[in-house]
């Protein structure tokens, strides 16, 4: 995964050094290391990595707390490491922005495929989220345009196509999005009390 930017957060310096060795040889760019959650949080916010590898036993409160703090921002693919995982921790992780779990001790043959898959799934999820946002905006625009078309059809006796063309023409003439024109039409009719 040449060029993927990584932050490592593990209480064990030995574990961090081994991960740095594995990742550097595979072409990852290790931006920094942290031995505690506060340092890790600062490092992640400063460097905005593509991937964060977090130990579940990261002091002071554990890696899960760090993941929960970062979850809302969805800044990077998150992969957790640990010697074991409790059932309740696994349940919490299912609802978070976590893309992998690596059980220790793990060698290069376990780490690299897990991280590559995590990065790929993260990128796919980000793209799906963008597409969903785009579709939601398009749906909202369509709802507003349909409402404005209905008002034009009712008050001016226009066909649906004529009402649409009128909104479209105003959009092009004014250099404004169709949604803005439709909202202005709706507002005008609301002001008139119709």
N, C-alpha and C positions, 0 to 999 in steps of 0.2 A: 504494500500500500504506500507507494512512494509519495512523499509530501504530506501525508496526513499528519496534522498537528495534534500532539497529545500532551495532556497533563496527567501525572501519576500522583496518587495520594495513597500512601501506605505507611503505617507506623514503623515498619521494619526497613531500615536503610538497606539491608541485604536484599530484601525483595525488590526494592526500588531499583537498585543497581542491576540486578538480574534482568528486570523488565527493560531498563534502559538499554542494556546490551542487546537483548533480543530485538527490541523495536528499532534501534539504530541500524542494526545489520539488515533489517528488512526494509529500510528506507523511510521509516516513520521519523517525524521531526519532533523530538521530545522538547517541549517548551519549558518544562519545569517540573520539579518534584516537591511534594509536601509531606510532612510527617504528622500533620494534624489537620482537623477540618477547617479551622479558621484560616490557616495559611493557604490551604487548598482553595477555599472560597475566594480569597483575594487573588490568587494566581489565576483562577479560572475567569474571574471577571476582568482581569487586566489583559489576559492573552487571548480570550475567546477561542479556545481550541475546537477542533473538529471532534475530538474524542477525549473522554475523561475515564480513567481507570481508577476505581475507588475500592479500598479494602473495607470490608464490613466492620472490622474492628478498629477503624480509624479513631483515635482519641479526639476530643474527650468523650463524646456521646455515641460514636459509631458512624460508619459510612452512610448508613440509612438516613441519618439526620441531614447530612450534606446533600444527599440525593433529593430529599424532600425540599430543602431550601432552593435547590436549582431547578426543580421540576417545572415550576410555573414559567420560567424563562425559556426552557427547552433550547438551551444554548448549544448543546453538543450531544453526541451519542454517549450514553453512560453505560459502562460495563463494571460490574462489581466482582470483587475477588474475595474469597474466604475459604477457611479450612472446612467449614460445615455451614449449613443454613437451616434455621429452624422453620417449621411449617408456617408460623405466624409471620415471620419475616418475609417468606416467599409470597404469602397472600398480600402483604403490603406492597411488595415490589410489582405485583401484577397490575396495580393501578398507577404506576409511576412511569416516567420516561426512561426506562431501563431497557437496554437492548442486548444484554448478555450477562452471564454469570460464569465465572471461571473458578473451579474448586482447586485449592492449593494442596499439595505442590503441583504446579503445572509447568510443563516444559514448552519449548518453542513450538512443537507440533500441536499442542492444545491451544496455546495463546494466540498465535497468528491467525488460524482460521476463525477463531471466535471473534477476534477484533475486526477482521475483514468483513465478516458477516454482520457484525453490529454496525459498522460504518455504512455498509450498503443498505441495510434495513432502515437506519436513521435517515439517510439521504432519500430513500423512497418514501418514508413517512412524511418528511418535510415537503416533498413534491406533492404528495397526496393532500396535505393540509393546504398548500397553496392553491391547488386545483379546487378544493372544496370552498375555500374563501372566494375564489373567482366565480364559481357557480352560484354561490349564495348572493354575491353582488349582482350577477346577471338576473337571478330570480327576483331579487328586490326591484331591480330596474324594470323588469317585465311587469311586475305587479303594479308599479306606479304608472307606467306607460299605459297599461290596460285600463286602469282607473281613469286616467286622463282621456283616453280614447272613448270610453263610455260616456263621459261628460260631454265631449264634443259631439258624439253621435246623438245623444239625447237632446241637447240644446240647439244644435244646428242642423239636425236631420241628415248628418253625414253617414256614409257607409263606414264599416270598420276600416277598410283600406284607405278611404279618403281621410279619415281621422288620423290614421297612422302616418300617411304622407304629409299631413299638415304639421304634425309634431316633428317628423323627420326633416322637413324643409326649414322649420324654425331652428332646429338644432344646427343644421348646416349654415344657415344665414347668420346666426348669432355666434357660431363657433363654440357652442356649449353642448354638453352631453344631453342625450335625449331624456335622461332621468331628470336633469335640472329643468328642462322645458316642461316636462310632464308635471313636475312638482309645482312650477309656476302656474300652470293651467289649473291644477287642483286648488291652489291657494286663491286664484282669482275667482273661481266659482264659490269657494267658501266665503270670501269677503262679500260677494254679492248676495250671499245667503241662499243660494240655489242648491 
